[in-house]
């Protein structure tokens, strides 16, 4: 693997599904090279919702979210975090969270490039 001094970071954001378009636009403006999007469910500080179906009451405490992952080496991870937060913010509970993790190594399958060159 490459011993290049450039650090590789994984930025993961959990956001509301309806804010995905805004976050994608913010990431494009920040120059984020690529992203992976996954539909997930989870619970945090957002309150549970109650509903009724066929006369029975039920509680929904797992809310639909979108998980965004960006691996970056050539732009600062903080710029990606700021772009996700800017695009996802509504000011209400349940806006989501962003995490940054170090990436130990990376290899691009097609070319065999390793380290920051693989990103």
C-alpha positions in Angstrom: 0.0 0.0 0.0 1.0 3.6 -0.5 2.8 5.5 2.2 1.7 8.8 0.9 1.2 11.4 3.7 -2.3 12.3 2.4 -4.9 10.9 4.8 -8.0 9.1 3.5 -11.2 9.7 5.4 -14.7 8.2 5.3 -17.5 10.7 5.9 -20.8 9.1 6.8 -24.0 11.1 7.1 -27.4 10.0 8.2 -30.1 12.4 6.9 -33.8 12.8 6.1 -34.7 11.2 2.8 -36.3 14.4 1.5 -33.0 16.3 2.0 -31.0 14.0 -0.3 -31.2 16.3 -3.3 -30.1 19.3 -1.3 -27.2 17.4 0.1 -26.1 16.1 -3.3 -26.1 19.6 -4.6 -24.0 20.8 -1.6 -21.5 18.0 -2.1 -21.2 18.8 -5.8 -20.4 22.4 -4.9 -17.8 21.3 -2.4 -16.1 19.1 -5.0 -16.8 15.8 -3.3 -15.8 13.2 -5.9 -18.3 10.4 -5.3 -20.8 9.1 -2.9 -22.8 6.0 -1.9 -26.4 6.3 -0.8 -28.2 3.6 1.2 -31.8 3.6 2.6 -31.7 2.8 6.4 -33.9 3.0 9.4 -32.9 4.2 12.9 -33.9 6.0 16.0 -32.4 8.9 17.9 -33.7 12.1 19.4 -36.6 12.3 16.9 -39.8 11.4 18.7 -41.8 8.3 17.9 -44.9 8.7 15.8 -48.2 7.1 16.7 -50.8 6.0 14.2 -53.9 3.9 13.7 -54.6 1.2 11.2 -57.8 -0.8 11.2 -58.7 0.5 14.6 -55.4 -0.6 16.2 -52.9 1.9 17.5 -49.2 1.4 16.6 -46.0 3.3 17.2 -43.2 4.0 14.7 -40.0 4.5 16.5 -37.6 3.6 13.7 -37.5 6.5 11.2 -36.5 6.2 7.5 -33.1 7.8 6.9 -30.6 8.0 4.1 -27.0 7.1 4.8 -24.4 8.9 2.7 -20.8 7.8 2.5 -18.0 9.8 0.9 -14.4 8.7 0.9 -12.1 11.6 0.4 -8.3 12.2 0.1 -7.9 15.2 -2.1 -10.4 17.6 -0.3 -10.7 18.2 3.4 -13.2 16.0 5.2 -14.4 19.0 7.1 -15.6 20.5 3.8 -17.6 17.4 3.1 -19.1 17.5 6.7 -20.0 21.1 6.2 -21.7 20.4 2.8 -23.7 17.5 4.3 -24.8 19.6 7.3 -25.7 22.6 5.2 -27.8 20.6 2.8 -29.5 18.5 5.4 -30.4 21.1 8.1 -34.0 21.9 8.7 -33.5 23.0 12.4 -35.8 20.3 13.7 -35.1 17.1 15.6 -34.2 14.2 13.3 -32.0 16.2 10.9 -29.3 13.6 11.3 -25.6 13.3 12.2 -22.3 13.2 10.4 -19.3 11.0 11.4 -15.7 11.0 10.1 -13.5 7.9 10.3 -10.0 7.3 9.2 -9.5 4.8 6.3 -6.5 2.6 6.8 -6.0 1.6 3.2 -7.8 1.6 -0.2 -7.3 -0.2 -3.5 -9.0 0.5 -6.8 -10.0 -2.8 -8.3 -9.8 -1.8 -12.0 -6.4 -0.1 -12.0 -4.7 -1.6 -8.9 -4.0 1.9 -7.6 -3.6 2.1 -3.8 -3.8 4.7 -1.1 -5.1 8.2 -2.1 -4.6 7.3 -5.8 -7.4 4.8 -5.4 -9.9 7.3 -4.1 
